[in-house]
């Protein structure tokens, strides 16, 4: 049996902050005995009944497309493929900026489908699973995974959600993602506060955007 501690991580591929935290967790894996286990949550589902700014609602207009494809991959291959697929999708969305364009006729939905098809192929998965992006067939599975994560922390948070040792929390939100032993020290601090009975929150306003490199 593995002597690594399982760490459950809920992500939406659209979220740049979840991407930052996921890259930190992969760094932690190199310096601490942890094993990430990847799960889907959905910003579209989280915010569907909330009064959010119209600009943000437009951002979420196509947010179900990636999570449907990720769920389709999980159902076909098992959850063990999600980490690699998430890396491929996130690299194209967040590092390569494939969903950003100043062109008036830019088709974001088409760009998302292209990213998803490429990512499936790069992860060694069936490229044809991209068809799931436009099907509600996988929505129940997305909602089930989302509910599993969000019920551990409450409706007032977003993505990412991390659970370790029976304790779940939102975050940590960090930019840039610490590397090496710095990543390990942050993990040590996360474990410390998560293991403190009655501890709920530390927070301050964000003063920088995600720094991806």
N, C-alpha and C positions, 0 to 999 in steps of 0.2 A: 504494500500500500504506500501511496505517496505520503511523504512527510511535509508536504507543502499545504499551507492553509488556503482553503478555497475562498475566493473573494468574488461575490456576485455583483455584476455591473450592468445596470440598465442604461441604454443609450438610444437616442434618436440620431440617425446619420446626418440629419440636417443641422444639428446643434453644434456650433463651433466650440462652445465651452465643454460640452461632453467630449468632443474630440481632444481638447487639451488635457482633460483629466484622464482619458483613456491612454494617451501617450505617456503620461506620468506613471500610470499603473504598470505599463509595460516596462518602464525603467525600474520600477520597484521590483518587478519580477526578477530582474537581473541581480539584485543586491539583497533581497529578503526572500524567505521561503514561502512565497505566495503563488497561487494558481488562479488567474482570472477565469471567470465563467461568464459568458456574455449573454445578455437578454435584451429584448426589445421593449422600449417604451415609446410613446408617441406624443409629440407636442400637439399634433392636430387633435387627438383624442383628449388630451389634458385640457385644451382650451376651447373645445367645441361649445361648451355652455357658458363660457366666461365672457365678461364685457372687456374685451381687449381693444387696443387702438386699431384703427382700420389699416394702418400701414403694416402692423404685425400680422393681421388677418390675411393680408395679401401675401406676405412672406410664407404663410402656412398653407396657401392655396393648393400646392402640390405636394405637401409634406407626407401624405399617405403613400405616395408612389414608392419611395425607397423602403419603408417599413413593410409594405406588402411583399416586396421581392425578398427581403431578408427573411420574413416569415415563411415564404414558399421554400427558400433554401433550407431553413431549419426543419421543415416538415419532410423534405425529401432526403436530406443528408444527416440530420441531427444537429443539435446545438453546437457541436464541436467545430463546425465550419464557420460560425458567426464571427469569430475574432478575425480570421483572415479576410473574410468578405468585407467586414467593417473597415479594415485597414485599406482595402482597395477602393471602396466607395469614398471614404473620408479623404484619402490622398487626392482624388480627383476633384472633390467638392471644395475642400479647405486649402489644400496646398497648391493645386493647379488652378483653382478659381474657375472651374468649368461652367459654373452656373451664374457667372457675372458677365454682363455685357451692356454696353451703352447703346447698342443698336436698337432702333425703335421696333424693328420686326423680330427681335430675339424671341424665340419660342422656348421658354424655360422648361415646359413639360417634355418637349422633344430632347432637349439637352439632358434632362434627368434620365430619360430612357436610354440615351446613348451611354451615359456614365454607368448606368446599372448593367447594361449588356457587356460593356468592356470589363467592368469589375467582376462580374460572374465568370467570364472567361479567364481573367487573370488569376482568379482564385481557384481555377480548376473545376468550376461548377458548370452546370448546364446553362448555356447562354440563353436558351429559349425560356428560362424562368422569368425573363424580363416581361413576358406577357402578364405576369401576376400584378404588375404595377397598375394595370387598368381594370382589374377584377376585384370585386368585393368578396371573392371566395375566401380570402385569407384574413379578412378584417376581424373575424371572431378570434382567431389565434393571436393577432396583434393586440386586441383588447384584453385578452386573457393574460398575456405576458405583461402588458402595461399595468393592469390591475394588481397583479402579483407584486410588482415593484412599488407602485404608488401607495398601496395600502400599508406598506411597511413604514412609510414616512409621513403620509398625510397629503392632502390636496394643495397645500400652500407652497409646494416646491415644484421644481421641474426636473430636467435631466442634467447631469447624471445622478443616478441613485446607486449607492454602494452598500452592500451588506456583508458583514464579516462577523463570525462568532455569534450570530443571532441578533446583532445590532445593525440597524440600517440608518443611513443618513444621506442627505443631499450634499454633493460636492466630493472632495474639495474643489472649489473654483480657483484656478491658478493660471497665471500667464506671465512669462512663458512656463512651459512644463519643466520642472526640475529634472535633472539628469544625474545618473550615478548615485553616489552616496547622499547627495542633497535630496534626491527623490526618496531614498530610504529613510532619511531623518524626518521628512514630512510624514511618511507613512507611520513612523514610530509615534509622532504626535497625534495623528488621526486615531491610532489604536488607544492611546492614552485617554483622549477625551471620550471616545466611543465606549470605553470601559468604565467610565465614571458614572455611577448611578445618579440619575436626575439631570445629567447634562443634556441640553437641547440645542444650543445655538451660539455660534460666534459669527459676526458678520460686519463688513464695512462696505462702503460704496466702491464700485469698480472705477478705477481711474485710468485704465488702459484697455485697449481692445485685445483680442487673442493674438498672441505672437507665436506664429506657427513654426518658426525655425529657431 
